[in-house]
C-alpha cells in the first residue's frame, strides 16, 4: 500500500494538469479527475493555472416559494432510485456525502474532504463536523460506513449503487469485502477497495447515493423521514405533486456553504405529465416558476415567453437497445444474434436521429456510450459504417428479413421522436418495424425486460462510470443483457488507471467491443436546457440533472 502523502497535490493530478496543458483534457475533465482524488477546487485550479470558479450568488432575500414542474414518482429506497426526479422530492431531507458540479468538480457535503492514496487503493473520508440528524443525533463516521455497506448489498433488487461500489464488494458474498470499510474514529472512515478505483468518489455524488438514517424504512411516510437536511416532505402524491417545507432543524449548510443555502421556505413539485405543451401552458399561465427541463421545440417557445434560459452541453443521451437475453412473444431471443444487432446499428444514420430526436441540439455519437465529454474517450474509434443496403443483407443472412422488430418507447417528446427516427430508417433499409408507444407508468414497470426499446441516460463525469452502470455483467441498470467477462475485466483494469491519457488506451478497446458487438444504437449527445421565471435566481440546469434547489432564491 502506498503511504498517504503529506502534500495536498495528488501525483495523478499533476499528470492531469499536464494533459490539460497539452490539450488532451478539457477544463471540466481536469477538474473531475483532480477533485475526485481529493484536491480542493481552489488547489486544482491553482495547480493548472486556471482561474478559480466564481462562487458568489446573486442577491435575493431569504424565504419564498418556488413551484417546479417535475415528475412526482413513487418513493422507494434511494439506492434503488432510477430517476433523478425521485431525489428532487427527498434531497432537502436526505443529503449526499459529495456533490458534483456542472464545471466538472467535486466538493464535500456531509464529508468535509477526503484523501486518496497515490494508487487509489485507499481513501480516507473525513466527516463534516457539526452535522446532526433531524432528530438531534450527531452524524458520525458510523453513519457513513453503514450507508456505504448498504450500497454494497448486491442482493437488493434495483440497487444500482452496487455497480458504483463494485471495487468494495466481495463477489463471493455479494456484500462489502472484509476490511473494505473501516470506522477509524467518529470523524473518519477508511475505504480499501479490492482493486484500484478512481470512480468511488464520483459514484457517491450520483443521485441514488442519498444518505439515510439507521432507522430508515422505505415503507414509512416521507413526512417521517429522518435526515440531515432542513426540509421536510409534507405532501407526496405520485403523479400529482410534492411539497417540501423548511423546518427549524439547525442545518450545517447555513454556515458551511458559500452563500448559505436552502433560502426557500417551500418548494412545490408539480407533475404535469409527459407532454411539454402542458409545461409551456403552465408557465404562460403563471402556474409554475421553473421547468425541470425544456425539450425540443419548447426551447424556442419558452424563449418567446421571456423566461431565463440556462443551457449546458452534456453526456446525456437516448439509447436504443436490443436486449440480448429477453425473449419475444414467440419464445425466441432475436437479439442474441450479433448479426442482427450489427445490422440494426448499420441501418441508422445518427445525425438524422440528432436532428429529428432533439432538433439538432447536441452532437452525433458513435454507438459506444462514451464521448468527447469523458476524459478517457478515444476519438479514433468510430461506429460501424452507416450502410442500409449492407444492413439488409446481413439481416437476410441471419434469417431475420421477415421479422417484425417492435420498437417500444414511452410517450414523451424525447424518446418518442428519437425512436420514430430510428424506426423510419430501419424501414427505409427494408426491415419490418412496428412502433409501440406506452404511457409513462406502463413503460417504466417493464423497461429492463423489453426486447427492443429506448431509454435516456444522464451525464456521468467518467466514461468508465457509464460503462460500469450500463454494461457490466449483471449490473442493476444493464438493460441490454450484454455480458462479457473480458469486457468486465478490462473495465476493472481501466478503473485502476489514474492518468486519463493512459486510461484512453483501454477505453478505446472497450469502445470497440461495444461497437463491434452492436450492443446499442446511441445516436447523439444532448445539450440540456431549463427555463425559469424572471424572479427565480440560481436555478440553472445541472449537467446531470442533480437536485440543487438549496441554491435557489426568489428576487425581492
VEXDREN-2710 file (C-alpha; in Angstrom, 1 decimal):
% VEXDREN-2710
k/r/px/py/pz
1/UNK/0.0/0.0/0.0
2/UNK/1.3/3.4/-0.9
3/UNK/1.6/5.6/2.2
4/UNK/-0.6/8.7/2.4
5/UNK/1.1/11.8/1.1
6/UNK/1.9/14.9/3.2
7/UNK/1.4/17.0/0.0
8/UNK/-2.2/18.1/-0.9
9/UNK/-1.3/17.6/-4.6
10/UNK/-2.1/14.0/-5.8
11/UNK/0.6/12.9/-8.3
12/UNK/-2.1/11.8/-10.8
13/UNK/-3.5/15.4/-10.6
14/UNK/-0.1/16.7/-11.8
15/UNK/-0.3/14.3/-14.8
16/UNK/-3.9/15.5/-15.5
17/UNK/-2.6/19.1/-15.4
18/UNK/0.0/18.2/-18.0
19/UNK/-2.7/16.6/-20.1
20/UNK/-4.8/19.8/-19.8
21/UNK/-1.9/22.0/-20.9
22/UNK/-1.2/19.7/-23.9
23/UNK/-4.9/19.8/-24.9
24/UNK/-5.6/16.2/-24.1
25/UNK/-8.2/17.2/-21.4
26/UNK/-10.7/19.9/-21.2
27/UNK/-11.1/22.1/-18.1
28/UNK/-14.1/20.2/-16.9
29/UNK/-12.4/16.8/-17.4
30/UNK/-9.4/18.0/-15.5
31/UNK/-11.4/19.3/-12.5
32/UNK/-13.3/16.0/-12.4
33/UNK/-10.1/14.0/-12.2
34/UNK/-8.3/16.2/-9.8
35/UNK/-11.1/16.8/-7.3
36/UNK/-12.2/13.2/-7.3
37/UNK/-8.7/12.4/-6.0
38/UNK/-9.2/14.7/-3.0
39/UNK/-7.9/18.1/-4.2
40/UNK/-10.0/21.1/-3.4
41/UNK/-11.3/23.1/-6.4
42/UNK/-9.1/26.0/-5.5
43/UNK/-6.0/23.8/-5.3
44/UNK/-6.8/22.1/-8.5
45/UNK/-7.2/25.4/-10.3
46/UNK/-4.0/26.7/-8.8
47/UNK/-2.1/23.6/-10.0
48/UNK/-3.3/24.1/-13.6
49/UNK/-3.1/27.8/-13.6
50/UNK/-6.8/28.2/-14.0
51/UNK/-9.0/31.0/-12.6
52/UNK/-11.0/29.7/-9.6
53/UNK/-14.7/29.4/-10.3
54/UNK/-16.8/32.2/-9.1
55/UNK/-18.8/31.3/-6.0
56/UNK/-20.8/34.5/-5.5
57/UNK/-24.6/34.1/-5.9
58/UNK/-26.9/36.8/-7.0
59/UNK/-28.6/38.7/-4.2
60/UNK/-32.0/37.7/-3.1
61/UNK/-33.9/37.6/0.1
62/UNK/-34.3/34.5/2.2
63/UNK/-37.7/32.8/2.1
64/UNK/-40.3/32.5/-0.6
65/UNK/-41.9/29.7/-2.6
66/UNK/-40.8/28.1/-5.9
67/UNK/-43.1/25.8/-8.0
68/UNK/-41.1/23.3/-10.1
69/UNK/-42.6/21.4/-13.0
70/UNK/-41.3/17.9/-12.3
71/UNK/-42.4/14.3/-12.4
72/UNK/-43.5/13.2/-9.0
73/UNK/-42.7/9.5/-8.8
74/UNK/-43.3/6.8/-6.2
75/UNK/-40.8/6.7/-3.3
76/UNK/-38.5/3.8/-2.7
77/UNK/-35.2/3.1/-1.1
78/UNK/-32.8/5.8/-2.5
79/UNK/-30.1/3.2/-3.5
80/UNK/-32.8/1.9/-6.0
81/UNK/-33.7/5.4/-7.4
82/UNK/-33.6/5.2/-11.2
83/UNK/-34.8/8.7/-11.9
84/UNK/-33.3/12.0/-10.6
85/UNK/-36.8/13.3/-10.1
86/UNK/-37.1/11.0/-7.1
87/UNK/-34.2/12.7/-5.5
88/UNK/-35.8/16.2/-6.0
89/UNK/-38.5/15.1/-3.6
90/UNK/-36.1/13.9/-0.9
91/UNK/-33.0/16.0/-1.3
92/UNK/-34.0/18.6/1.2
93/UNK/-34.0/15.9/3.8
94/UNK/-31.7/13.1/2.6
95/UNK/-28.4/14.6/1.7
96/UNK/-25.2/13.5/0.0
97/UNK/-21.6/12.9/1.0
98/UNK/-20.2/14.6/-2.1
99/UNK/-21.6/17.0/-4.7
100/UNK/-20.8/17.1/-8.4
101/UNK/-20.8/20.5/-10.1
102/UNK/-21.5/21.3/-13.7
103/UNK/-17.9/22.6/-14.1
104/UNK/-16.8/19.0/-13.5
105/UNK/-15.5/19.5/-10.0
106/UNK/-16.5/17.6/-6.8
107/UNK/-16.7/19.1/-3.3
108/UNK/-17.7/17.7/0.1
109/UNK/-21.2/18.0/1.5
110/UNK/-21.6/15.6/4.5
111/UNK/-17.9/14.9/4.0
112/UNK/-15.7/17.9/4.6
113/UNK/-12.9/16.4/2.4
114/UNK/-11.2/13.1/1.5
115/UNK/-7.7/11.8/0.7
116/UNK/-6.8/9.2/-1.9
117/UNK/-3.6/7.2/-1.9
118/UNK/-1.2/7.5/-4.8
119/UNK/-2.5/4.2/-6.3
120/UNK/-6.2/4.8/-5.4
121/UNK/-6.2/1.7/-3.2
122/UNK/-7.1/3.6/-0.1
123/UNK/-9.5/6.5/0.5
124/UNK/-9.8/8.3/3.8
125/UNK/-13.2/10.1/4.2
126/UNK/-13.5/13.0/6.7
127/UNK/-16.9/13.6/8.1
128/UNK/-18.0/17.2/8.3
129/UNK/-18.1/18.4/11.9
130/UNK/-21.3/19.7/13.5
131/UNK/-23.8/17.8/11.3
132/UNK/-26.8/16.4/13.1
133/UNK/-29.8/14.3/12.1
134/UNK/-33.2/16.0/12.2
135/UNK/-33.9/14.0/15.4
136/UNK/-31.0/15.7/17.1
137/UNK/-28.5/12.8/16.9
138/UNK/-25.0/13.6/15.8
139/UNK/-24.0/12.5/12.3
140/UNK/-20.8/10.4/12.5
141/UNK/-18.5/8.1/10.6
142/UNK/-20.6/5.1/11.7
143/UNK/-23.5/6.6/9.6
144/UNK/-21.2/7.0/6.6
145/UNK/-19.9/3.4/6.9
146/UNK/-23.4/2.0/7.3
147/UNK/-24.6/3.7/4.2
148/UNK/-21.7/2.5/2.1
149/UNK/-22.3/-1.0/3.4
150/UNK/-25.9/-0.7/2.3
151/UNK/-24.8/0.4/-1.2
152/UNK/-22.6/-2.8/-1.4
153/UNK/-25.5/-5.2/-0.9
154/UNK/-25.9/-6.9/-4.3
155/UNK/-29.0/-8.9/-3.1
156/UNK/-31.2/-5.8/-3.1
157/UNK/-33.1/-5.7/-6.4
158/UNK/-32.5/-2.5/-8.3
159/UNK/-29.6/-1.4/-6.1
160/UNK/-27.5/0.4/-8.8
161/UNK/-25.1/1.7/-6.1
162/UNK/-23.6/-1.8/-6.0
163/UNK/-22.2/-1.1/-9.5
164/UNK/-20.8/2.2/-8.3
165/UNK/-19.2/0.5/-5.3
166/UNK/-18.1/-2.7/-7.1
167/UNK/-14.5/-2.5/-6.0
168/UNK/-15.5/-2.7/-2.4
169/UNK/-17.6/-5.8/-2.8
170/UNK/-16.7/-9.5/-2.3
171/UNK/-18.1/-11.3/-5.3
172/UNK/-18.5/-14.5/-3.2
173/UNK/-20.8/-12.9/-0.7
174/UNK/-22.3/-10.0/-2.7
175/UNK/-21.6/-7.7/0.2
176/UNK/-18.8/-5.4/1.3
177/UNK/-15.4/-7.3/1.5
178/UNK/-13.8/-7.8/4.8
179/UNK/-11.7/-4.7/5.7
180/UNK/-13.0/-2.7/2.8
181/UNK/-14.9/-0.3/5.0
182/UNK/-13.5/0.7/8.4
183/UNK/-14.5/3.3/11.0
184/UNK/-11.3/4.8/12.4
185/UNK/-13.0/7.2/14.8
186/UNK/-16.2/9.3/14.9
187/UNK/-15.0/11.6/12.1
188/UNK/-13.1/9.2/9.8
189/UNK/-13.8/6.3/7.6
190/UNK/-11.2/4.3/5.6
191/UNK/-12.0/2.6/2.4
192/UNK/-9.7/-0.1/1.0
193/UNK/-11.1/-1.3/-2.3
194/UNK/-10.2/-4.8/-3.6
195/UNK/-8.6/-3.0/-6.6
196/UNK/-7.5/0.4/-7.6
197/UNK/-10.6/2.5/-8.3
198/UNK/-10.9/6.1/-9.4
199/UNK/-14.7/6.1/-9.6
200/UNK/-15.6/5.7/-5.9
201/UNK/-16.0/9.4/-5.1
202/UNK/-17.9/10.2/-8.3
203/UNK/-20.2/7.3/-7.5
204/UNK/-21.0/8.9/-4.2
205/UNK/-22.2/12.1/-5.9
206/UNK/-24.8/10.4/-8.0
207/UNK/-28.5/10.9/-7.1
208/UNK/-29.1/7.3/-5.7
209/UNK/-26.4/7.9/-3.1
210/UNK/-28.7/9.8/-0.6
211/UNK/-27.7/9.2/3.0
212/UNK/-30.3/7.5/5.2
213/UNK/-30.6/7.2/9.0
214/UNK/-30.1/3.9/10.8
215/UNK/-33.9/3.6/11.3
216/UNK/-34.8/4.3/7.7
217/UNK/-37.7/2.2/6.3
218/UNK/-38.8/2.8/2.7
219/UNK/-42.4/1.9/3.7
220/UNK/-42.6/4.8/6.2
221/UNK/-44.3/8.0/5.1
222/UNK/-41.9/10.6/3.6
223/UNK/-43.1/13.1/6.2
224/UNK/-41.5/10.9/8.9
225/UNK/-38.0/10.8/7.2
226/UNK/-35.1/11.4/9.4
227/UNK/-32.4/13.3/7.5
228/UNK/-29.6/15.8/7.9
229/UNK/-31.3/18.4/5.7
230/UNK/-33.5/21.3/6.8
231/UNK/-36.6/20.5/4.7
232/UNK/-39.4/18.1/5.4
233/UNK/-41.7/16.4/2.8
234/UNK/-45.2/17.4/3.9
235/UNK/-47.0/16.2/0.8
236/UNK/-46.2/13.4/-1.6
237/UNK/-48.8/12.4/-4.2
238/UNK/-47.2/10.5/-7.1
239/UNK/-48.3/11.7/-10.5
240/UNK/-49.6/14.9/-8.9
241/UNK/-47.5/17.0/-6.5
242/UNK/-45.0/17.0/-3.7
243/UNK/-44.3/19.8/-1.2
244/UNK/-41.1/20.4/0.8
245/UNK/-41.2/22.9/3.7
246/UNK/-38.4/24.3/5.8
247/UNK/-38.1/23.1/9.4
248/UNK/-36.3/24.5/12.5
249/UNK/-33.5/22.0/12.2
250/UNK/-30.1/23.7/12.8
251/UNK/-28.7/22.8/9.4
252/UNK/-24.9/22.7/8.9
253/UNK/-25.1/24.3/5.4
254/UNK/-26.3/27.7/6.6
255/UNK/-22.7/28.4/7.9
256/UNK/-20.6/26.0/5.8
257/UNK/-21.8/26.6/2.2
258/UNK/-20.9/29.7/0.2
259/UNK/-24.0/31.9/0.3
260/UNK/-25.6/29.7/2.9
261/UNK/-28.3/27.6/1.3
262/UNK/-31.9/26.5/1.4
263/UNK/-33.2/30.0/1.1
264/UNK/-36.7/28.9/0.3
265/UNK/-39.5/28.4/2.8
266/UNK/-41.2/26.0/0.5
267/UNK/-40.5/24.0/-2.7
268/UNK/-43.5/22.6/-4.6
269/UNK/-43.1/20.0/-7.3
270/UNK/-46.0/20.0/-9.8
271/UNK/-46.4/16.9/-12.1
272/UNK/-47.9/17.9/-15.4
273/UNK/-47.3/14.6/-17.3
274/UNK/-45.0/14.0/-20.3
275/UNK/-46.4/16.5/-22.8
276/UNK/-44.2/19.5/-22.9
277/UNK/-47.0/21.6/-24.3
278/UNK/-48.7/21.4/-20.9
279/UNK/-45.5/22.7/-19.3
280/UNK/-45.3/25.7/-21.6
281/UNK/-49.0/26.4/-21.0
282/UNK/-48.5/26.2/-17.2
283/UNK/-45.5/28.6/-17.5
284/UNK/-47.5/31.0/-19.6
285/UNK/-50.4/30.9/-17.1
286/UNK/-48.0/31.6/-14.1
287/UNK/-48.8/28.2/-12.6
288/UNK/-45.1/27.1/-12.3
289/UNK/-41.8/29.0/-11.8
290/UNK/-39.2/26.6/-13.1
291/UNK/-39.2/23.8/-15.7
292/UNK/-37.3/20.6/-14.7
293/UNK/-36.1/20.5/-18.4
294/UNK/-37.1/22.3/-21.6
295/UNK/-37.2/19.9/-24.5
296/UNK/-37.1/20.2/-28.3
297/UNK/-39.3/22.8/-29.9
298/UNK/-40.4/24.1/-26.5
299/UNK/-37.0/25.8/-26.1
300/UNK/-38.0/28.4/-28.6
301/UNK/-41.5/28.8/-27.1
302/UNK/-40.1/29.4/-23.7
303/UNK/-37.6/31.9/-25.0
304/UNK/-40.5/33.7/-26.5
305/UNK/-42.2/33.9/-23.1
306/UNK/-39.2/35.9/-21.9
307/UNK/-38.2/33.3/-19.3
308/UNK/-34.5/32.9/-18.4
309/UNK/-32.8/30.1/-20.2
310/UNK/-29.8/28.0/-19.0
311/UNK/-28.1/25.6/-21.3
312/UNK/-25.2/23.2/-21.0
313/UNK/-23.6/20.6/-23.2
314/UNK/-23.6/17.2/-21.6
315/UNK/-23.2/13.5/-21.8
316/UNK/-26.9/12.9/-21.6
317/UNK/-28.3/10.7/-24.4
318/UNK/-31.0/8.4/-25.6
319/UNK/-30.1/4.8/-26.1
320/UNK/-32.0/2.4/-28.5
321/UNK/-31.1/-1.0/-27.3
322/UNK/-31.8/-4.6/-28.3
323/UNK/-31.8/-6.8/-25.2
324/UNK/-29.8/-9.9/-25.8
325/UNK/-31.4/-12.0/-23.1
326/UNK/-35.1/-11.2/-23.4
327/UNK/-37.5/-13.4/-25.3
328/UNK/-40.1/-12.1/-27.6
329/UNK/-43.7/-13.3/-27.7
330/UNK/-42.7/-16.4/-29.7
331/UNK/-40.1/-17.6/-27.1
332/UNK/-37.1/-16.7/-29.2
333/UNK/-34.3/-14.3/-28.3
334/UNK/-34.0/-12.4/-31.6
335/UNK/-31.2/-10.1/-30.4
336/UNK/-28.9/-12.8/-29.1
337/UNK/-27.5/-12.9/-32.7
338/UNK/-24.7/-10.4/-33.1
339/UNK/-25.5/-10.2/-36.8
340/UNK/-29.0/-8.8/-36.1
341/UNK/-27.6/-6.2/-33.6
342/UNK/-24.9/-5.1/-36.0
343/UNK/-27.4/-4.7/-38.8
344/UNK/-29.6/-2.5/-36.7
345/UNK/-26.8/-0.1/-35.9
346/UNK/-25.6/0.0/-39.6
347/UNK/-29.1/0.9/-40.8
348/UNK/-29.3/4.1/-38.7
349/UNK/-27.7/7.5/-39.5
350/UNK/-27.1/9.0/-36.1
351/UNK/-27.1/12.6/-37.5
352/UNK/-30.7/12.1/-38.6
353/UNK/-31.7/11.0/-35.1
354/UNK/-30.0/14.1/-33.7
355/UNK/-32.0/16.3/-35.9
356/UNK/-35.4/14.6/-35.5
357/UNK/-35.0/13.5/-31.9
358/UNK/-33.7/16.7/-30.3
359/UNK/-34.0/19.3/-33.0
360/UNK/-30.2/19.1/-33.6
361/UNK/-29.4/20.4/-30.1
362/UNK/-26.3/18.3/-29.5
363/UNK/-23.7/16.3/-31.4
364/UNK/-23.7/12.9/-33.1
365/UNK/-22.3/9.9/-31.1
366/UNK/-20.6/6.7/-32.1
367/UNK/-22.8/3.9/-30.6
368/UNK/-20.5/3.2/-27.7
369/UNK/-21.9/5.4/-24.9
370/UNK/-18.6/7.2/-24.2
371/UNK/-17.9/10.6/-25.8
372/UNK/-15.7/13.6/-26.0
373/UNK/-17.0/14.9/-22.7
374/UNK/-15.3/12.0/-20.9
375/UNK/-11.6/12.4/-20.1
376/UNK/-10.6/8.9/-21.3
377/UNK/-12.6/8.9/-24.6
378/UNK/-10.7/7.6/-27.6
379/UNK/-11.9/9.7/-30.6
380/UNK/-10.1/7.5/-33.1
381/UNK/-12.7/4.7/-32.5
382/UNK/-15.7/5.1/-34.8
383/UNK/-19.0/3.4/-35.3
384/UNK/-19.8/0.6/-37.8
385/UNK/-20.4/2.3/-41.1
386/UNK/-23.8/3.6/-41.9
387/UNK/-24.8/1.2/-44.8
388/UNK/-28.5/0.4/-45.0
389/UNK/-28.0/-1.9/-48.0
390/UNK/-25.4/-4.0/-46.2
391/UNK/-27.6/-3.9/-43.1
392/UNK/-30.4/-5.5/-45.0
393/UNK/-28.1/-8.1/-46.5
394/UNK/-26.8/-9.1/-43.0
395/UNK/-30.4/-9.4/-41.7
396/UNK/-31.3/-11.7/-44.6
397/UNK/-28.2/-13.8/-43.8
398/UNK/-29.3/-14.0/-40.2
399/UNK/-32.7/-15.3/-41.4
400/UNK/-34.5/-12.3/-40.0
401/UNK/-35.6/-10.5/-43.1
402/UNK/-39.3/-11.1/-42.3
403/UNK/-39.0/-10.4/-38.5
404/UNK/-41.1/-7.6/-37.1
405/UNK/-38.9/-5.5/-34.8
406/UNK/-41.3/-4.0/-32.3
407/UNK/-39.6/-0.8/-31.1
408/UNK/-41.1/0.4/-27.8
409/UNK/-40.8/3.9/-26.2
410/UNK/-42.5/6.0/-23.6
411/UNK/-44.9/8.7/-24.9
412/UNK/-42.8/11.9/-24.5
413/UNK/-41.1/14.5/-26.6
414/UNK/-37.6/13.0/-26.2
415/UNK/-37.6/9.2/-26.5
416/UNK/-40.7/9.0/-28.8
417/UNK/-39.3/11.2/-31.7
418/UNK/-35.9/9.5/-31.4
419/UNK/-37.5/6.1/-31.6
420/UNK/-39.6/7.3/-34.5
421/UNK/-36.4/8.4/-36.4
422/UNK/-34.8/5.0/-35.8
423/UNK/-37.9/3.2/-37.0
424/UNK/-38.2/5.2/-40.2
425/UNK/-34.6/4.5/-41.1
426/UNK/-34.9/0.8/-40.4
427/UNK/-37.9/0.6/-42.6
428/UNK/-36.1/2.5/-45.3
429/UNK/-33.4/-0.2/-45.1
430/UNK/-36.0/-2.8/-45.9
431/UNK/-36.6/-4.1/-42.4
432/UNK/-40.0/-4.6/-40.8
433/UNK/-40.6/-2.4/-37.8
434/UNK/-43.6/-1.7/-35.6
435/UNK/-43.8/1.1/-33.1
436/UNK/-45.4/0.7/-29.7
437/UNK/-45.8/3.8/-27.5
438/UNK/-46.7/3.4/-23.9
439/UNK/-47.8/5.7/-21.1
440/UNK/-45.1/6.6/-18.6
441/UNK/-46.2/4.3/-15.8
442/UNK/-46.7/1.3/-18.0
443/UNK/-43.3/1.8/-19.7
444/UNK/-41.3/2.0/-16.6
445/UNK/-42.9/-1.0/-15.0
446/UNK/-41.1/-3.2/-17.5
447/UNK/-38.3/-1.1/-19.1
448/UNK/-35.5/-3.7/-18.4
449/UNK/-37.4/-6.5/-20.0
450/UNK/-38.4/-5.1/-23.4
451/UNK/-36.7/-6.8/-26.3
452/UNK/-36.2/-3.6/-28.3
453/UNK/-36.8/-0.2/-26.7
454/UNK/-35.4/3.2/-25.8
455/UNK/-34.2/4.8/-22.6
456/UNK/-32.5/8.0/-21.7
457/UNK/-29.2/8.2/-19.8
458/UNK/-27.8/11.1/-17.8
459/UNK/-24.3/12.6/-18.0
460/UNK/-21.6/11.0/-15.8
461/UNK/-18.2/12.5/-15.2
462/UNK/-16.1/9.5/-16.2
463/UNK/-16.6/7.2/-19.2
464/UNK/-15.8/4.2/-17.0
465/UNK/-18.7/5.1/-14.7
466/UNK/-21.1/4.9/-17.6
467/UNK/-19.8/1.6/-18.7
468/UNK/-19.9/0.2/-15.2
469/UNK/-23.5/1.2/-14.7
470/UNK/-24.9/0.2/-18.1
471/UNK/-22.8/-2.7/-19.5
472/UNK/-21.1/-4.6/-16.7
473/UNK/-22.4/-8.1/-16.5
474/UNK/-25.4/-8.4/-14.2
475/UNK/-25.5/-4.7/-13.2
476/UNK/-28.9/-3.5/-12.0
477/UNK/-29.1/-0.9/-14.8
478/UNK/-27.8/-3.2/-17.5
479/UNK/-30.7/-3.0/-19.9
480/UNK/-29.0/-4.7/-22.9
481/UNK/-28.4/-8.1/-21.4
482/UNK/-24.8/-7.7/-22.6
483/UNK/-22.4/-9.9/-20.5
484/UNK/-18.8/-10.3/-21.4
485/UNK/-16.2/-11.3/-18.7
486/UNK/-13.4/-10.0/-20.9
487/UNK/-15.1/-6.6/-21.1
488/UNK/-15.7/-6.6/-17.3
489/UNK/-12.0/-7.4/-16.6
490/UNK/-10.9/-4.7/-19.0
491/UNK/-13.2/-2.2/-17.3
492/UNK/-11.8/-3.1/-13.9
493/UNK/-8.3/-2.5/-15.2
494/UNK/-9.3/0.9/-16.7
495/UNK/-10.9/2.0/-13.4
496/UNK/-7.5/1.5/-11.8
497/UNK/-5.5/3.7/-14.1
498/UNK/-5.3/7.2/-12.7
499/UNK/-4.0/9.0/-15.8
500/UNK/-6.8/9.8/-18.2
501/UNK/-4.3/9.7/-21.1
502/UNK/-3.1/6.2/-20.2
503/UNK/-6.6/5.0/-19.5
504/UNK/-7.6/6.1/-23.0
505/UNK/-5.8/3.1/-24.5
506/UNK/-8.0/0.7/-22.6
507/UNK/-11.1/2.8/-23.2
508/UNK/-10.5/2.5/-26.9
509/UNK/-10.7/-1.2/-26.6
510/UNK/-13.9/-1.0/-24.5
511/UNK/-15.5/1.3/-27.1
512/UNK/-14.5/-1.1/-29.9
513/UNK/-16.1/-4.1/-28.1
514/UNK/-19.4/-2.3/-27.7
515/UNK/-19.4/-1.1/-31.3
516/UNK/-18.3/-4.4/-32.8
517/UNK/-20.9/-6.3/-30.7
518/UNK/-23.7/-3.9/-31.9
519/UNK/-24.8/-3.5/-28.3
520/UNK/-26.7/-0.2/-28.7
521/UNK/-27.7/2.5/-31.1
522/UNK/-26.6/5.5/-29.1
523/UNK/-27.0/8.3/-31.7
524/UNK/-26.3/11.6/-30.0
525/UNK/-25.1/13.6/-27.0
526/UNK/-27.6/16.2/-25.8
527/UNK/-27.5/19.8/-24.9
528/UNK/-29.7/20.4/-21.8
529/UNK/-32.0/23.4/-21.3
530/UNK/-34.0/24.7/-18.4
531/UNK/-36.2/27.8/-18.2
532/UNK/-37.0/29.8/-15.1
533/UNK/-39.3/32.7/-14.5
534/UNK/-37.6/36.1/-14.3
535/UNK/-38.0/36.3/-10.5
536/UNK/-36.1/33.0/-9.9
537/UNK/-32.4/33.1/-9.1
538/UNK/-29.7/30.4/-9.4
539/UNK/-32.0/27.6/-10.8
540/UNK/-29.7/26.8/-13.7
541/UNK/-29.9/23.4/-15.3
542/UNK/-27.3/20.9/-13.9
543/UNK/-25.2/18.9/-16.3
544/UNK/-26.5/15.6/-14.8
545/UNK/-29.9/16.9/-13.5
546/UNK/-28.7/16.6/-9.9
547/UNK/-31.1/18.3/-7.5
548/UNK/-29.6/21.6/-6.1
549/UNK/-32.7/23.6/-5.0
550/UNK/-30.8/24.6/-1.9
551/UNK/-29.2/27.2/-4.1
552/UNK/-32.4/28.6/-5.5
553/UNK/-33.8/32.1/-4.5
554/UNK/-36.6/34.4/-5.4
555/UNK/-36.0/38.0/-6.2
556/UNK/-37.3/40.6/-3.8
END
